Amino acid sequence: MLLSKVADMKNYTIAILSFLSFFLGNAQISFEEKAFDLGINITGNFSTQLGGVSFYDYDNDGWDDLTFASKENFPVRFFKNNSGTFVEETFNMTISGHSKQVLWVDYDNDGDNDLFVARLDAANKLYNNDGNFNFTDVSAIAGIPSTILFTYGASFGDYDNDGDLDLFLSNKDDNKVIPNQLYRNNGNGTFTDVSLIAGISNVGHLSFCSSFFDYDNDGFLDIYISNDRFANTNILYKNNGNGTFTDVSASSGAGVAANAMSTTIDDYNYDGFLDIYVTNTTEGNHLLKNNGDGTFTDIATSSGTIFNSIGWGANFFDADNDTDMDLYVCSMINDPNSGLLTSGFYECDTGNNYTIPTTAGFANDTFTSFSNAIGDVNNDGYQDFIVVNQAPENHALWRNTGGTNNWLKVKLNGVNSNKAGIGARIKATVNGQAMYRYVLCGEAFLGQNSATEIFGIGTETTIDMLEIFWPSGIQDTYTNLTANQLLTVTEGSTLSINEEITSTFNVYPNPASDYVTISTTVSEPYNVTIFDSLGKEVFTQKQQNNQARIDVSNISGGIFFLEIRTKTAKTVQKLVIK
């Protein structure tokens, strides 16, 4: 009897270990600092001061390039990735002055990457790319002010869902006279300052940076801003869906008081709601867990991510491709004997608790560091990252040594939405576990991450389902994808040639409150399904009437997607329920 119980326990233990290894695989994390070896040599006076970095494939050749902000009379620097090593190149523009954030952005949706540069001591600049890397300064024509705004951060997002990327500027005027500014993209190469009518505060808040993100999953991009000094609490603007914003900083719990530096946005716990990580001084960082009801709870202490040093840039990413999200935090402390962390690489453990491993390769990470950004230097499917260090030190390029865990890389190509798919949510499901990524332009502290999102999937070899929820309302779905590949998704590409049947169905009223009516000339039966913004089915019904009345009175208000599917075709439309 005893031997039988021991045998049962042994079998049970083996089963549990097998289940865990299913996801964990070879989860040893190891990074090596390779900046000099790979061609990055920015030392001495050429270095930056609280400047930003972009780890973005600016020439669309499939390799993540590097762009560095600079200071004083030194120019912005461009390093092309040639199959895993970097070569500095110049273009027909010299951008000097104290640049802060450098963002590659296709603001005119023509398929090539234009450049926006935020500057502290001079006017901000927008350069148009003609497709052959001949750049034209279009700042004045586009409506970018020629005055000094003391801008640190810039971020782009489509707040009005018209398919064009709008611009938010985080201005850090020490006199707090010049406010932050929101510019609407007019779709014709120009921008209009809509700050006042949109409800953006008309006084300064010593803002470092901001990010567009949809914190309440209502289909409209909200704005989060990190502000310097405890008297200037962080700001969360809720998008009302009508071109205006409401300050919900206090009621949401996101308005933390800190020497706040970063706006790091990610769904670290995979619950379908985007969370916020804010770096701070020695009082401790903030991990604002999204409760899914419009509020946030600070769990930095309980999760182990409080840091208690002087933090700046921070990014979540899956370092070992074991499915969960790890975290790297920059520190401006360079003395390991100070008692404060000189950097913080946090590995995600069971239950989304975080610890700092001693064998990940960061023992000599003792630079004075500020911004960072993530990318994939050698296209091996493992996340690398760049860290901007204070002069006279070189910047640090931390290359992941990789492992045996599998992965999927996803890059978006918008059609109805903006070209880069900024604001899209990507959901990968593996063996019943959902993982999320979110596409931003301007994130963390003055950073720009790769346009390619990486999902680690452990030892699994197949992604059961990949879903892309585009800003336009279109949803693309793939099933049974093979691991270890780059998938470029063009918006609407999973719709077959017979699936565009929008003109044969009329859905009204929209917005709706109690019911919607579907009228059609189609004689065959059809299914009506309503999904929420996370892709969860909230209603389904089979119909064969030319006019069908659908009761939606029991569905909570928000943005939904109504799918009508016949035997051979389907259409998906955005539906607003009040």
NULUMSE-327366 format. One record per residue: x, y, z of N, C-alpha, C in turn; residue in one letter. Coordinates in steps of 0.1 Angstrom, whole numbers, plus 5000, padded with zeros to 4 digits. Layout:
BEGIN
XYZXYZXYZA ...
END
This chain:
BEGIN
500849885000500050005000500950135000M 501950135009502850245010503650264997L 504150144991504850154979503950204967L 502650164968501750214958501550364959S 501450414971501350564973502550634968K 503750574971505050644967505050644952V 504650534946504750534931503750634925A 502550644931501550744926502150884927D 502750914939503351044941504451074931M 505250974928506350984919505751014905K 504750944901504150974888503551114887N 502951154899502251284899503351394898Y 504451374905505551474904506151484890T 506351364884506851364870505851444861I 504551424863503551484854503651644856A 503751684869503851824872505151884865I 506251824867507451864861507451874846L 506751774840506651774826505851894821S 504751924829503852034825504652164826F 505452184837506252304838507252324827L 507952204824508952214814508352244800S 507052214799506352244786506552384782F 506452474792506652624790508052674793F 508652614803509952674807511052644798L 511152514793512152474784513552504790G 514452554782515752594787515652744790N 515452774803515152914807516252984813A 517552944810518653014815518853144808Q 518953254815519053394810520453434810I 520953484798522353534798522453644787S 523053754792523353864782524853894783F 525353954771526653994770526654144765E 527554224770527654364766528554364753E 527954404742528654394729528754524721K 528654634727528554764719529754784710A 530954784716532154804708532354694697F 532054564701532254454692531354464680D 530154524682529154524671529154664664L 530154754667530254874659529654994665G 529254994678528755114684529855174693I 530355294689531455354696531055504697N 530355544708529955674710530455714724I 531655764725532355794738532655934739T 533155974750533656114753532456214751G 532856324745531856434744530756404734N 530956304726529856264716528656194723F 528756164735527656094742526556184744S 525456124750524256204753524156244767T 523156324770522856364783521356354785Q 520856254792519456234794518756224780L 519456164770518856154757518256024754G 517456014743516755894740517455814729G 516755694726517255604716516155534709V 516355504697515455424689516055294684S 515455184686515955054682514955004671F 514955064660513855054650514455034636Y 513854944629514254924615513855034606D 514755144605514255264598514255244583Y 515055144578515055134563514255014558D 513554944567512654844564513354724557N 514554694561515254584554515254454563D 514454454574514354344583515354334594G 516154434596517154434607516954564615W 516854554628516654664637517854754638D 517754884634518754974634518755054647D 519755144649519855224661520055374657L 519255454664519355604663519455664677T 520455754678520755814691520555964691F 519856014701519756154704521156204708A 521356334708522656384712522556514720S 523656584722523556704730524456814724K 524256934728524957054724525057064709E 526257064703526357084689526656954681N 526456844688526756714682525456664676F 525556594664524356564657523656434662P 522456414658521756284660522556174651V 522756054657523555954651522755834646R 523055784634522355674628523255554626F 522855444630523655314628522855214622F 523255174609522555074602522954934606K 521954844608522254714611522554624599N 523754584597524154504586524354354590N 523154284591523154144594523854114608S 523554204618524054174631525154264636G 525754344627526754444632526254584626T 526854684632526354824629527454904622F 526954984613527855074606527155214606V 527855314610527255444611527155504597E 525955574595525755634582525155774585E 525255854574524655994575523656004564T 522756104566521756134555521956284552F 521056334543521256474539520556564549N 520856544562520356634572521356624584M 521556734591522356744603521556804614T 521256724624520256764635521156784647I 521556904650522356934662521356984673S 522057034684521257084695521056964705G 520357004716520056904726518856824723H 518956714715517856634711517556544723S 516256514724515856424735515256294730K 514156304722513556174717513656174702Q 514056064696514156044682513155924678V 512155954669511155864666511055844651L 511155724646510755694632509255674631W 508655744623507155734623506655764608V 505755684603505155704590503955794592D 504155924594503056004597502156034585Y 502656004573501856034561501355904554D 501655784561501155654556501555624542N 502755664538503155634524504155514524D 504355444535505155324535506555334539G 507055454540508455474545508455544558D 509655544565509655594578510255734578N 509455834583509855974585510455984599D 511056104602511756114615511256244622L 510956214635510556324644511656334655F 512156454657513156484667512656584677V 512556544690512156644701513456704706A 513456834708514656904712514356994724R 515257004733515157074746515457224743L 516457254736517057394734516757454721D 515957384713515657444699514257384695A 513757434684512457384679512557234675A 511357174677511257034673511257024658N 511656904653511856884638511056764633K 510456784621509856674614510456664600L 511056544597511656534584510856424576Y 510556464564509856374555510756294546N 510556164546511456074538510756044524N 511456074513510856054500510855914495D 511255824504511255674500512655634497G 513555724494514955694490515955754500N 515455784512516255844523516855974519F 516056054511516356194510515256264518N 515756344528514856394538514656544536F 513456594538513056734537512556774550T 513056884556512556944568511157004565D 510056944570508756984567508057044580V 508857074590508357114603507357234601S 507757334594506957454593505657424585A 505857354574504657324565503657234573I 504257144581503357054588502657114600A 503057234604502457294616503157274629G 504457224628505257204640505757344644I 505557394657505957524661507457544659P 507857664655509257704653509857764666S 509057774676509557824689510057704698T 510857744708511357644717510257614727I 509957484728508957434737509557364749L 510857344749511557264760510957124760F 510957064748510256934747511256814751T 510856734759511656604762511056494754Y 509756454756509256334750508256374739G 508156274730507056274719506456134718A 505256124715504655994712503556014702S 503355914694502355914683501255804686F 500055844682498955744683497755804677G 496855724672495655764665494455784675D 494455894681493455914692491955924687Y 491855964674490455984668490155874658D 490955774657490655654649490255684635N 491055784629490855824615491855764606D 492755674611493855614603495155684603G 495155804609496455894608496955904622D 498255904624498955914637499056064641L 498456084653498456214660499756224669D 500056344674501256364681500956434694L 501656384705501656444718503056484722F 503156604727504456664731504556684746L 505556624752505756644767506756754768S 506356874773507256984774507557014788N 508857034791509457044804509957184806K 509057274807509457414809509557434824D 510757474829510957484843510057594850D 509657684842508757784848507257744847N 507057624841505657564841504657654834K 505157734824504357824816503857744803V 504857684796504457614784503857474787I 502657454783501957324786502357214776P 501957094779501956984770501057014758N 501256944747500456984735500056854727Q 498756854723498256754714498056804700L 498556734690498456784676497656674668Y 496556714662495756624654496356614640R 496556494635497056474621495856494612N 495956594603494856624594494756534582N 495656444580495656354569496156404556G 496656524556497256584544498656634546N 499356584555500756624558500856734568G 499756774574499756884584499156844597T 499456914607498956894621498357014626F 497357004635496657114641496757094656T 497157204663497157204678495757204683D 495257094689493957074694493957064709V 495057104716495157084730494057144738S 493657274735492657344742491257274741L 490857244729489557194727489457044731I 490656984732490656844736490656824751A 490956934758490856924773492256904779G 493356924772494656914778494957034786I 495557004798495857114807496657224801S 496357354804497057464798498157524806N 498657444816499857494823500857374822V 502057414826503157314825503157214837G 503657094835503756994846505056934847H 506156994841507456934841507456794836L 506856774824506656644819507856584811S 508156464814509256394807508856324794F 507756254795507356164784505956124786C 505356064775504056014775503855894766S 502755824767502455714758500955714756S 500555684743499155654739498955514742F 497755484749497355344751495955344755F 495255224753493855214756493755134770D 493655214781493755144794492355074797Y 491255124792489955074795489354984784D 490154954774489654874763488354914757N 488155044755486955094749487155134734D 488355104729488655124715489155264712G 489355344722489955484720491255494728F 492255554722493555564728493555684739L 493955644751494055734762495555784762D 495955874771497255924772497755924787I 498955874789499555874802500855954802Y 501056034812502156134812502956114825I 504256104824505156104836505656244838S 505556294851505956434854506956424865N 507956524864509056534873508556604886D 509156564897508856624910507556584916R 507556564929506356504936505156594936F 505456724934504256824934503556814921A 504156744911503456734897503056594895N 501956554900501556414899501356374884T 501556244882501356194868499956214864N 499756214851498456244845497956134836I 496756084838496055994829494856064823L 494856084810493756144803492956024796Y 491656024800490755924793490155984781K 490255914770489655954757488155934758N 487356044756485956034756485255984743N 486155964733485555914721484956024712G 485056144716484456254708485456364705N 486756334706487856434704488256504716G 487656474728488056534740488556434750T 489256484761489756394771489356444785F 489256354794488956384808490156334817T 490556424826491656394835491156294846D 491556174846491056074855492156024864V 493256104865494456064873494056024887S 493256104894492956074908492055954909A 490955964902489955854903490455714899S 491355714890491955584885493055534893S 493655614901494755574910496055574902G 496055634889497255634881498055764884A 497555864891498155984893499155984904G 500155904903501155884914501956014915V 502456044927503356154930504756094931A 505656134922506956084922507856174914A 509156144915510156204905510056114893N 508956114886508556014876509356034863A 509855924858510655924846509955854834M 509555724836509155644824507655634824S 507155604812505755554809505955424802T 506155314810506355184804505055114804T 504555084792503155024791503254884786I 502654784793502654654788501654574797D 501154464792500254374799501154264806D 501754294817502754214823502154084828Y 500854084832500253964838499253894828N 499153934816498353874806496953864809Y 496353964816494953964819494054034808D 494754084798494054154787493954304790G 494454354801494454504804495854554805F 496154674799497454724799497854784813L 499054754817499554804830500554914828D 500954984838501955094837503055074847I 504355094843505455094852506055234851Y 506255294863506855424864508055424872V 509255464866510455474874510455604883T 511355594893511355704903512755704910N 512855794919514055804927514055694938T 514855714949515055604959513755574966T 512755664965511455624972510755504966E 511155464954510655344948509855364936G 509955274926509255274914507755234917N 506955244907505555214908505155114897H 504555004900503954904891502454914892L 501854984883500355014884499654904877L 499154804884498354694879496954744875K 496554724863495254754858494254654863N 493254704871492254624877491154584867N 491154644855490054614846488754684848G 488754774858487454844860487754994860D 488855034853489155174852490055224863G 490455134872491355174883492655094882T 493655144890494955084891495355064905F 496154964908496654934921498154924920T 498954994929500354994929500854864936D 501454774929501954654934503454634933I 504154744932505654744931506254664942A 505854694954506454624966506154474966T 504954444965504554304965505054224954S 505254284942505754214930507254204930S 507954284939509454284939510054374929G 509354474923509854554913510054704918T 510154724931510154864936511454934933I 512554864932513854914927514554994938F 514055104943514655184953516055234950N 516255274938517455334934517055464926S 517855504916517355624908517155564894I 515955534891515555464879515155564868G 515455524855515055604843514255514833W 514955474823514255384813513955254819G 512855194814512455054818511654994806A 511854864804511054784794510754644799N 509554604796509154464798509454384785F 509954264786510154174775510454034780F 510253934772510453794776511953764772D 512853774782514253754780514653614776A 513953514781514353374778513253294771D 512353364765511253304757510553194764N 510353214777509553114785508153144787D 507653244780506253294779505953414788T 506753434799506353544808507253674805D 506853784811507453914808508453944819M 509753954815510854004824510954154823D 511854214831511854364832513354414833L 513654514826515054574828514754724831Y 515554774842515354914846516754974846V 516955094840518155164840518355244853C 519555264857519855344869520955444866S 520855564872521955654870523055644881M 522855544890523855514900524955424894I 526255464895527355384889528255334899N 527955344912528855294923528255174929D 528755054927528154934933528354934948P 529155024954529255024968528355124975N 527455184967526655284972525455234980S 525155104979524055044985522755054976G 522855124965521755134956522055054943L 520955004936521154924924521755014913L 522754954906523355024894522554984882T 521654884882520754854872519854744878S 518754714871517854614876517354524865G 517854404864517254304855516454214864F 515054214862514154134870513654014861Y 513753894867513253784860511853754866E 510853724858509553694862509453554867C 509053534879508853404885507453364886D 507153254892505753204894504853314901T 503653324896502753424902503053564898G 503853594888504253724884504953804895N 505753724902506653784912508053794906N 508853904909510053934903511253924912Y 512353864907513653864914514753894905T 515853944911517053974903518053864903I 518253784892519153674892520653734892P 521553654897522953694898523753644886T 523153554878523953494867523553534853T 522853644852522253684839523253774831A 524453804837525453884829525554024832G 524854074843524854224846525654264858F 526654174862527454204873528254334871A 528654364859529454484856528654594850N 527354594851526454694846526454814855D 527454884855527654994865527755134858T 527055154847527155274840526055374846F 526255504843525255604846524255594834T 523155544836522255504824520955574825S 520355594813519055674812518055594804F 518055624791517055554782517455414778S 516455334774516755204768515655164758N 515955074750514955034740515354884736A 514354814732514454674729514354644714I 515154544709515154504695515854364694G 516054324682516654194680517854214670D 519054224676520254254668520454154657V 520454024660520853924650519653844645N 518453884647517253814642517253664647N 517653644659517653504664516353474672D 515453574673514153554680514253574695G 515453614700515653654714515853804715Y 515253864725515254004727516554054732Q 517154154725518354224730517854374734D 518754444739518354584742519654674743F 519354804740520354904740520155004752I 521155044758521055134770521955264767V 521355374769522055504767522755544780V 524055554779524855584791525355734790N 525655784802526155924803527655934798Q 527956044792529356064788530256064800A 531556014798532155974785532055824782P 531155754789531055604786530355584773E 530755474767530055424755528655374759N 527755374750526455314752526655164754H 525655094760525754954762524754874754A 525254784746524354694738524354554744L 523254514750523154394757522554284748W 523454194743522954094733522653964741R 521453914738520953794744521753674738N 522253584747522953464742522053364737T 520753374739519753284733519553164742G 518953064735518652934742517852844733G 517152744738516452654730514952674729T 514452774737513052794737512652854723N 511352834720510852874707510153014708N 509853064696509353204695508553224683W 507853334682507153394670507353544670L 507853594659507953734657506853784648K 506253904651505153954644505354104641V 505154134628505254274624504054304616K 503554434618502254474613502354564601L 501454554592501354644580499954684579N 499654814583498254864583497854904569G 496554884567495854934555494755034558V 493754994565492755094570493255164582N 494055104590494655164602495955234597S 496655304606497955354603498955254598N 499955284590500755194583501455094593K 501955144604502755064614501854984624A 500555004623499654934633499854984647G 500255114649500355174662498955174669I 498955114681497655104688496954974686G 497554884679497054744677497354654689A 496554564692496754464702496954334696R 497954264700498254124694498154024705I 497353924702497153814712497553674706K 498453614713498953474709498453374720A 497853264715497453164724498153034722T 498752984732499552854731499152764742V 498552654738498152554748497152614759N 496352704754495352764763495852884771G 497052914770497653034776497653154766Q 497053264770497053384762498153474766A 498853534756499853634758499553754749M 499853874754499453994747500754084744Y 500754154733501654254730500854374725R 501454494727500754614723501754704715Y 501354764705502254844696502154994699V 503255044702503355194706504355264697L 504355394697505355474691505755584701C 506855564708507155654719506755584732G 507755534740507455454751508655454761E 508455404773509355404784509955544786A 511255564788511755694790512555734777F 511855814768512455864756512955754747L 512255644746512655524738511655494727G 512155414717511355364707511855214705Q 510955124707511254984706511054934691N 511554814689511454754675509954754671S 509754754658508354744653507954594653A 508854504655508554364655508354314670T 507254254672506954204686507354054686E 507954014698508353874699507553804710I 507053694707506353604717507253484720F 507653464732508353344736507253234739G 507553114734506553004736507052884743I 508252894750508852784756509152664747G 508852544750509252434742508152394732T 507052474732505952444722506552474708E 505952404698506352424685505252484676T 504152514682502952564674502252674682T 501952774675501052884681499652844677I 498752814687497452764683496652874676D 496752994681495953104675496753234677M 496753314666497253454667496153544662L 495853644671494753744667495353884668E 495053964658495454104657494154184657I 494054274667492954364668493454504664F 493154534652493554664646492754784651W 493354904651492655024655491355044647P 491355004634490255024626489054934630S 489254834638488154744641488254614634G 489154604624489354484617490154384626I 489754254625490454154633490954044623Q 492254024624492953914616493253794626D 492953674621493153554629493953454621T 494953394627495753284622495653174632Y 495753054627495752934635496852834631T 497352764641498352654639499552714632N 500152814637501352874632502552804637L 503552774628504752714631505652814639T 506352764649507252844657508552884649A 509252984655510553034650510453084636N 509553174634509353244621508953394624Q 509253474614508753614614507453614605L 506353664611505153674604504753814602L 504753864589504253994586502753994583T 502054064591500554064589500054194583V 499454174571498854294565497354294569T 496954414573495554424578494554374568E 493654284573492654224565493054114557G 494354064559494853954550494253824552S 493653804564492953674566491553664561T 491153774555489853774548490053724534L 489253624530489353574516488753664506S 488953634494488453724483486953744483I 486253644490484753654490484253704503N 485153754512484753784525484253934527E 484554014517484154154518482754174513E 481754154522480354164519479654274526I 480454374530479854484538478654554531T 478754574518477654644511476354574511S 476354444514475054364514474354364527T 475054414538474454424551474454564556F 473354614562473254744568472954724583N 473854784591473654774606473354914611V 472254924619471855054624470955024637Y 470855124646471655244647473055214652P 474055294650475355274655475955414657N 476055464669475955384682474555334685P 474555224693473255164697473255164712A 471955154717471755144732470955014736S 469854994730468954884733468954774723D 469154814710469054714700469754764687Y 470154674678470654704665469754624655V 469554684644468854614633469854584622T 469754464617470554424605469554394593I 469754474583468954444571469854404560S 469454304551470254254541469354204529T 470054184518469454124506469853984504T 470753934514471153794513470053704517V 469853594509468753504511469253384520S 470553354521470953244528471153274543E 471153174552471253194566472653264569P 472653334580473953394584474053394600Y 475253394605475453404619475853544623N 475353594634475753724639476453704653V 477653754654478453744666479053874670T 478953904682479554034688480753994697I 481854064694483054044702483354174709F 483954164722484454284728485854314723D 486454414728487754464722488954364725S 488754274734489754164736489454044727L 488454044719488153934711487253824718G 486753864729485853764736484453774731K 483853664728482453654723481453694734E 480553794731479553834741478153804736V 478053774723476753744718476853674705F 475953574702475953504690474553454687T 474153454674472753414671472753384656Q 472053284652471853244638470553314633K 470653374621469553454615469353404600Q 468153424595467953404581466853504576Q 466553604584465653704580466353824573N 465653884564466153994557466354124566N 465554114577465654224587465654154600Q 466754164608466854104621467054214632A 466354194643466554294654467254224665R 468454274669469354214679469254294692I 468954234702468854294716470254304722D 470754424724472054454730471954524744V 470754524749470554604761471254544773S 471554414773472254354784473854354783N 474254424772475754424770476254564775I 477254564784477754684789478354774778S 478254904780478754994769480154984766G 480555024754481955014749482054994734G 483254964730483554944716483554794714I 482754744704482654604700482854584685F 482954454682483054424668481954324664F 481154364654479954284650480354204638L 480354074638480753994627479453924621E 479353934608478253874601478853774592I 478553644593479253534586478153454579R 478353444566477553344558478353214556T 477853124547478653004545479953024538K 479953134530481153154521481753294523T 481253374532481853504533481553564547A 482253674551481953744563482253894562K 481753974571482154114573482254144588T 483154234591483254274605483154424606V 482254474614482054614616482254664630Q 482854774633482854834646481554874651K 481154844663479854874669480054944682L 479455054684479555124697478255104704V 478355054716477155034725477255134736I 476155214738476155314748475855254762K 
END
